[in-house]
Amino acid sequence: MASGYQSLGVFDLTTSETIEGDWVEDLEDMTAALVGLRFIYGSTGSGSPAAKAYVQSSSDNGTTAHDIACVVFGVVSEHKLLNFSSLTPKTTQVEPTDGTLSDDTAVDGLIGDRLRVKLVVTGVYAGSTQLVASLVAR
């Protein structure tokens, strides 16, 4: 397992688009993941921009992604932290989602062998708006 700090990506946000980051792989033995999402707001280009950051995992070697968190950012700089455990039991079925998990929610216990960030941006950002995503695998 690749434990310790890993970058989940640095994303420049400008226009309405969907951006899928690269998978951080080789996390088979990971039992916990601390994910940091730092949104650095530059300025508004037009409209009312928003960015949804979906933290995603996979249980089939990356063929299918499933959301484990959705964090929404607007027009202010923010830093959000999420801690996930693969040891959290799930005694009821969970319907996997891909870029549709409810805003500002998380699903614990569904960590697969890889993680990534998927961004859905609406509106237009300007002035060097970025999302910096990180992982500390344990």
C-alpha positions as CSV (number, residue, x, y, z in Angstrom):
1,M,0.0,0.0,0.0
2,A,1.1,3.5,-0.8
3,S,0.6,5.0,2.7
4,G,1.2,8.6,3.8
5,Y,0.6,11.8,1.8
6,Q,-0.6,11.6,-1.8
7,S,-1.9,14.4,-4.0
8,L,-5.3,13.9,-5.4
9,G,-4.7,16.8,-7.8
10,V,-4.5,20.5,-8.3
11,F,-7.4,21.7,-10.5
12,D,-7.7,25.1,-12.2
13,L,-11.3,26.1,-12.3
14,T,-12.5,28.4,-15.1
15,T,-15.6,27.4,-17.0
16,S,-18.5,25.1,-16.6
17,E,-17.1,21.6,-17.0
18,T,-16.6,18.2,-15.4
19,I,-13.1,17.2,-14.5
20,E,-12.0,13.7,-13.4
21,G,-8.7,13.5,-11.6
22,D,-6.4,10.6,-11.9
23,W,-6.8,7.6,-9.6
24,V,-4.4,7.3,-6.7
25,E,-4.0,3.5,-6.7
26,D,-2.4,0.8,-4.7
27,L,-4.4,1.5,-1.6
28,E,-5.6,-2.1,-1.1
29,D,-4.5,-2.3,2.6
30,M,-5.7,1.2,3.5
31,T,-7.9,1.2,6.6
32,A,-8.4,5.0,6.8
33,A,-8.2,8.0,4.5
34,L,-7.9,11.7,5.5
35,V,-9.0,13.8,2.5
36,G,-8.3,17.5,2.4
37,L,-10.0,19.8,-0.1
38,R,-8.7,23.3,-0.2
39,F,-10.7,25.7,-2.4
40,I,-8.8,28.9,-3.3
41,Y,-11.2,31.4,-4.7
42,G,-9.9,33.9,-7.2
43,S,-12.9,35.9,-8.5
44,T,-16.2,35.4,-10.3
45,G,-16.1,35.5,-14.1
46,S,-19.9,35.5,-14.7
47,G,-23.0,34.1,-13.3
48,S,-23.0,32.4,-9.9
49,P,-20.2,29.9,-10.0
50,A,-20.2,26.7,-7.9
51,A,-18.0,23.7,-7.7
52,K,-18.9,20.3,-6.4
53,A,-16.0,18.1,-5.4
54,Y,-16.9,14.4,-5.4
55,V,-14.4,12.2,-3.6
56,Q,-14.7,8.8,-5.4
57,S,-13.5,5.3,-4.8
58,S,-13.8,2.0,-6.8
59,S,-14.4,-1.6,-5.9
60,D,-13.6,-3.0,-9.3
61,N,-10.1,-1.7,-10.2
62,G,-11.4,1.7,-11.5
63,T,-13.9,0.4,-14.0
64,T,-16.8,1.9,-12.0
65,A,-16.4,5.0,-9.7
66,H,-18.6,5.6,-6.7
67,D,-19.0,8.7,-4.6
68,I,-18.0,8.7,-1.0
69,A,-18.4,12.4,-0.5
70,C,-19.7,15.6,-2.1
71,V,-18.4,19.0,-1.0
72,V,-19.9,22.2,-2.5
73,F,-17.8,25.3,-2.9
74,G,-19.0,28.8,-4.0
75,V,-17.3,32.2,-4.0
76,V,-15.2,32.1,-0.8
77,S,-12.0,30.3,0.0
78,E,-12.5,27.2,2.2
79,H,-10.6,24.2,3.5
80,K,-12.6,21.0,4.2
81,L,-11.4,17.8,5.8
82,L,-13.0,14.4,5.7
83,N,-11.9,11.2,7.4
84,F,-13.0,7.8,6.1
85,S,-12.6,4.3,7.6
86,S,-12.8,1.1,5.7
87,L,-13.6,-0.6,9.0
88,T,-17.0,1.1,9.3
89,P,-19.6,-1.7,8.9
90,K,-22.4,-1.3,6.3
91,T,-25.3,-3.6,7.3
92,T,-27.7,-2.2,4.7
93,Q,-27.1,-1.9,1.0
94,V,-25.8,1.3,-0.4
95,E,-26.8,2.4,-3.9
96,P,-23.6,3.7,-5.5
97,T,-23.6,7.1,-7.2
98,D,-21.3,8.7,-9.7
99,G,-21.3,12.5,-9.4
100,T,-24.8,12.6,-7.9
101,L,-24.3,12.2,-4.2
102,S,-26.3,14.8,-2.2
103,D,-24.6,18.1,-1.5
104,D,-22.3,18.3,1.6
105,T,-22.7,14.6,2.5
106,A,-20.4,11.6,2.9
107,V,-20.7,7.8,3.0
108,D,-18.2,6.1,5.3
109,G,-17.0,2.5,5.0
110,L,-16.9,2.3,1.2
111,I,-13.2,2.7,0.5
112,G,-11.9,0.6,-2.3
113,D,-8.4,0.2,-3.6
114,R,-8.2,3.7,-5.2
115,L,-9.4,7.3,-4.7
116,R,-9.9,10.3,-7.0
117,V,-11.7,13.6,-7.1
118,K,-14.3,14.4,-9.7
119,L,-15.3,18.1,-10.1
120,V,-18.5,19.5,-11.5
121,V,-18.2,23.2,-12.1
122,T,-21.1,25.5,-13.1
123,G,-20.7,29.1,-14.0
124,V,-17.4,30.8,-14.7
125,Y,-14.5,31.4,-12.2
126,A,-11.7,33.7,-12.9
127,G,-8.6,35.0,-11.1
128,S,-6.7,31.7,-10.5
129,T,-9.5,29.8,-8.7
130,Q,-8.2,26.4,-7.8
131,L,-9.1,23.2,-5.9
132,V,-6.1,21.5,-4.2
133,A,-7.0,17.9,-3.1
134,S,-4.9,15.7,-0.9
135,L,-5.0,12.3,0.8
136,V,-3.3,10.8,3.8
137,A,-3.7,7.1,3.6
138,R,-3.3,5.0,6.8
